[in-house]
Amino acid sequence: MLTEERQRYILDQLQQQPIVKLKALMQALGASESTIRRDLCELEDAGKLRRIHGGAERLESAPIEPSVHEKAARYLIEKQRIAQAAVQLVPEHATIFLDAGTTTAQLIPLLKAKNVTVVTTGVDNASALADADITAMILGGKIKSATKATVGAETVAALQQRHFDVAFIGANGIHPKFGLTTPDAEEAVVKQTALTQAHTAVVLADPSKFGEVSFAKIAPLSAATILTTSLAQLSPVFADYPNIQEVQS
């Protein structure tokens, strides 16, 4: 049996039950212990399951993603502090990418003095930029209702034609093994593209995002500078990443 077929079977089993046992998989697939262990390791690396003693367990399904308005009031003071630190990274007259999201939105009132040009995928952010009289462009594409973000092939193609001095990205999960993640695969591709098109990439994340894993991977943890608050409250493992920076009060 091909590797892809074995791994598909394993994932199918985890859809039906929360835990699969190593011995049961060996019997069902007619494969050796080392082969199944290798499959489980590859699937864990891909963020599709979690290995446990004697088998693997299903990753908990992510809850329904809150709407933009539901997110806006959460960790508001932390988001404002992160934005105040982030704006210091913006050169005068820069062209920046501003991801959709409530943390990135906190940057908007601070950008006017920088005389920047902003490209965004956030519908709400585009409106706020216009209200602030900041030169801005919203990229076309399908609008995702939960985050009010444009996504899809049209959005990605437009991003690939542009270059940014700084890109500010949001993420739902920040994990040492699974990296930067978000619930929506299409939105993950947009974020990936924005990161690669920027001279400097910055993730803005309040402490609730650390240790979390969402469905779709954006990039490894090392792909961007990550600004947050209260590093001391996070798992000590995050202190080993020099790109994770605690903003000052």
C-alpha positions as CSV (number, residue, x, y, z in Angstrom):
1,M,0.0,0.0,0.0
2,L,1.3,3.5,-0.9
3,T,2.2,5.9,1.8
4,E,-0.6,8.3,0.8
5,E,-3.2,5.5,1.1
6,R,-2.0,4.5,4.5
7,Q,-2.0,8.0,5.8
8,R,-5.5,8.7,4.3
9,Y,-6.7,5.6,6.1
10,I,-5.3,6.8,9.4
11,L,-6.9,10.2,9.0
12,D,-10.2,8.6,8.1
13,Q,-10.1,6.5,11.3
14,L,-9.5,9.6,13.3
15,Q,-12.6,11.2,11.8
16,Q,-14.5,8.3,13.2
17,Q,-12.9,8.0,16.6
18,P,-10.7,10.3,18.7
19,I,-7.8,7.8,19.1
20,V,-6.2,5.2,16.9
21,K,-3.9,2.5,18.3
22,L,-0.6,1.6,16.7
23,K,-1.2,-2.2,16.8
24,A,-4.7,-1.8,15.2
25,L,-3.2,0.2,12.4
26,M,-0.5,-2.4,11.8
27,Q,-3.1,-5.1,11.5
28,A,-5.5,-3.2,9.4
29,L,-2.8,-1.9,7.0
30,G,-0.5,-5.0,7.0
31,A,2.4,-2.7,7.7
32,S,5.3,-2.9,10.2
33,E,5.5,-0.9,13.4
34,S,8.3,1.3,12.0
35,T,6.3,2.1,8.9
36,I,3.2,3.2,10.9
37,R,5.3,5.2,13.3
38,R,6.9,7.0,10.4
39,D,3.4,7.7,9.0
40,L,2.2,9.1,12.3
41,C,5.3,11.2,12.6
42,E,4.8,12.7,9.1
43,L,1.1,13.4,9.8
44,E,2.0,15.1,13.1
45,D,4.6,17.2,11.4
46,A,1.8,18.3,8.9
47,G,-0.4,19.3,11.9
48,K,-3.0,16.6,11.2
49,L,-2.8,14.6,14.4
50,R,-1.0,14.3,17.7
51,R,1.1,11.3,18.6
52,I,0.5,9.7,21.9
53,H,1.9,6.5,23.6
54,G,0.8,3.5,21.6
55,G,-0.9,5.5,18.8
56,A,-2.3,8.9,17.9
57,E,-5.2,11.2,18.8
58,R,-7.3,13.5,16.7
59,L,-6.6,17.2,17.0
60,E,-9.5,19.0,18.5
61,S,-11.6,20.6,15.9
62,A,-11.2,24.4,16.0
63,P,-14.3,26.2,17.3
64,I,-16.3,28.3,14.8
65,E,-14.1,31.3,14.1
66,P,-15.5,34.4,15.9
67,S,-16.6,37.3,13.8
68,V,-14.6,40.5,13.5
69,H,-16.9,42.3,15.9
70,E,-16.7,39.5,18.5
71,K,-12.9,39.6,18.4
72,A,-12.6,43.4,18.5
73,A,-13.2,43.7,22.3
74,R,-11.0,40.8,23.3
75,Y,-7.5,41.7,24.6
76,L,-8.1,45.3,23.4
77,I,-5.4,46.9,25.6
78,E,-2.9,44.3,24.5
79,K,-3.7,44.9,20.9
80,Q,-3.3,48.6,21.3
81,R,0.1,48.1,23.0
82,I,1.2,45.8,20.1
83,A,0.1,48.4,17.5
84,Q,2.0,51.1,19.2
85,A,5.2,49.0,19.0
86,A,4.5,47.9,15.5
87,V,4.2,51.4,14.1
88,Q,7.7,52.1,15.1
89,L,8.8,49.6,12.5
90,V,7.2,51.6,9.7
91,P,9.5,53.9,7.7
92,E,8.3,57.2,6.4
93,H,6.5,57.0,3.0
94,A,6.6,53.2,3.2
95,T,4.3,50.8,1.3
96,I,2.8,48.4,3.7
97,F,0.5,45.4,3.7
98,L,-2.1,45.3,6.4
99,D,-3.8,42.0,7.0
100,A,-7.5,41.8,7.9
101,G,-8.1,41.6,11.6
102,T,-8.7,43.4,14.8
103,T,-5.1,43.7,16.0
104,T,-3.9,45.1,12.7
105,A,-6.8,47.5,12.8
106,Q,-5.3,49.1,15.9
107,L,-2.5,50.3,13.7
108,I,-4.7,52.4,11.4
109,P,-5.0,55.5,13.7
110,L,-1.2,55.5,14.1
111,L,-0.3,55.4,10.4
112,K,-1.4,58.8,9.3
113,A,1.7,60.6,10.5
114,K,3.9,58.1,8.6
115,N,2.6,59.2,5.1
116,V,2.3,55.6,4.0
117,T,0.5,53.7,1.3
118,V,-1.4,50.7,2.6
119,V,-2.6,47.6,0.7
120,T,-5.1,45.6,2.6
121,T,-7.3,42.5,2.3
122,G,-9.6,43.7,5.1
123,V,-12.9,45.2,4.2
124,D,-13.4,46.8,7.6
125,N,-9.7,48.0,7.6
126,A,-10.2,49.5,4.1
127,S,-13.1,51.5,5.4
128,A,-11.2,52.7,8.4
129,L,-8.2,53.7,6.3
130,A,-10.5,55.7,4.0
131,D,-12.0,57.4,7.1
132,A,-8.5,58.3,8.3
133,D,-7.6,59.7,4.9
134,I,-4.7,57.3,4.4
135,T,-3.8,56.3,0.9
136,A,-5.0,52.8,0.6
137,M,-5.9,50.0,-1.8
138,I,-8.1,46.9,-1.1
139,L,-7.3,43.8,-3.1
140,G,-10.2,42.0,-4.9
141,G,-11.4,38.5,-4.3
142,K,-14.0,36.5,-2.5
143,I,-15.0,38.1,0.8
144,K,-14.9,35.7,3.8
145,S,-17.8,36.6,6.0
146,A,-16.2,35.8,9.4
147,T,-13.1,37.9,9.1
148,K,-14.3,40.4,6.4
149,A,-11.1,39.5,4.4
150,T,-10.7,39.0,0.6
151,V,-9.3,35.6,-0.3
152,G,-8.8,33.3,-3.3
153,A,-6.8,33.2,-6.5
154,E,-7.6,36.8,-7.5
155,T,-6.3,38.1,-4.2
156,V,-3.1,36.0,-4.3
157,A,-2.4,37.0,-7.9
158,A,-2.7,40.7,-7.0
159,L,-0.3,40.2,-4.0
160,Q,2.3,38.5,-6.2
161,Q,2.4,41.7,-8.3
162,R,3.4,43.9,-5.4
163,H,6.2,44.4,-3.0
164,F,5.9,45.8,0.6
165,D,8.4,47.5,2.9
166,V,6.6,45.9,5.8
167,A,3.7,43.4,6.0
168,F,1.7,43.1,9.2
169,I,-0.1,39.8,9.6
170,G,-2.5,38.2,12.0
171,A,-2.5,34.6,13.1
172,N,-4.9,32.5,15.1
173,G,-2.3,30.0,16.3
174,I,1.4,30.3,17.2
175,H,3.0,27.0,18.1
176,P,6.6,25.8,18.4
177,K,6.0,22.7,16.3
178,F,3.1,23.7,14.0
179,G,4.1,27.3,13.4
180,L,1.8,30.1,12.4
181,T,-1.7,28.9,11.6
182,T,-5.2,30.1,10.8
183,P,-8.6,28.4,10.4
184,D,-9.1,29.0,6.7
185,A,-6.8,27.5,4.0
186,E,-7.6,30.2,1.5
187,E,-6.7,32.9,4.0
188,A,-3.5,31.0,4.9
189,V,-2.4,31.3,1.3
190,V,-3.0,35.0,1.2
191,K,-1.0,35.5,4.4
192,Q,1.8,33.3,3.1
193,T,2.0,35.4,-0.1
194,A,2.0,38.7,1.8
195,L,4.9,37.4,3.9
196,T,7.0,36.5,0.9
197,Q,6.4,39.8,-0.8
198,A,7.6,41.9,2.1
199,H,11.0,43.1,3.0
200,T,10.0,42.9,6.7
201,A,7.3,40.6,7.9
202,V,5.7,41.1,11.3
203,V,3.0,39.1,13.1
204,L,0.9,40.9,15.6
205,A,-0.5,38.5,18.2
206,D,-1.9,38.9,21.7
207,P,-0.9,36.2,24.2
208,S,-4.1,34.1,23.7
209,K,-2.7,32.9,20.3
210,F,0.4,31.2,21.7
211,G,0.3,27.4,22.0
212,E,-2.8,27.3,19.8
213,V,-3.0,25.4,16.5
214,S,-5.5,26.1,13.7
215,F,-6.3,24.1,10.6
216,A,-4.1,25.7,8.0
217,K,-0.4,26.5,8.3
218,I,0.8,30.0,7.2
219,A,4.5,29.6,7.8
220,P,7.0,28.3,10.3
221,L,7.5,30.3,13.6
222,S,10.8,31.7,12.3
223,A,9.3,33.3,9.2
224,A,8.5,36.7,10.8
225,T,9.1,39.0,13.8
226,I,6.3,38.3,16.3
227,L,5.2,41.1,18.5
228,T,3.2,40.2,21.7
229,T,2.7,41.2,25.3
230,S,3.6,39.4,28.5
231,L,6.1,36.9,27.3
232,A,6.7,35.7,30.9
233,Q,3.1,34.4,31.0
234,L,3.8,32.1,28.0
235,S,5.4,28.7,27.9
236,P,9.1,28.9,28.4
237,V,9.7,27.3,25.0
238,F,8.8,30.6,23.3
239,A,11.7,32.4,25.0
240,D,14.1,30.3,22.8
241,Y,12.8,32.2,19.7
242,P,14.7,35.6,19.3
243,N,12.1,36.7,16.7
244,I,9.4,36.7,19.4
245,Q,9.5,40.1,21.0
246,E,7.7,41.5,24.0
247,V,6.4,45.0,23.5
248,Q,7.1,47.5,26.2
249,S,4.4,49.2,28.2
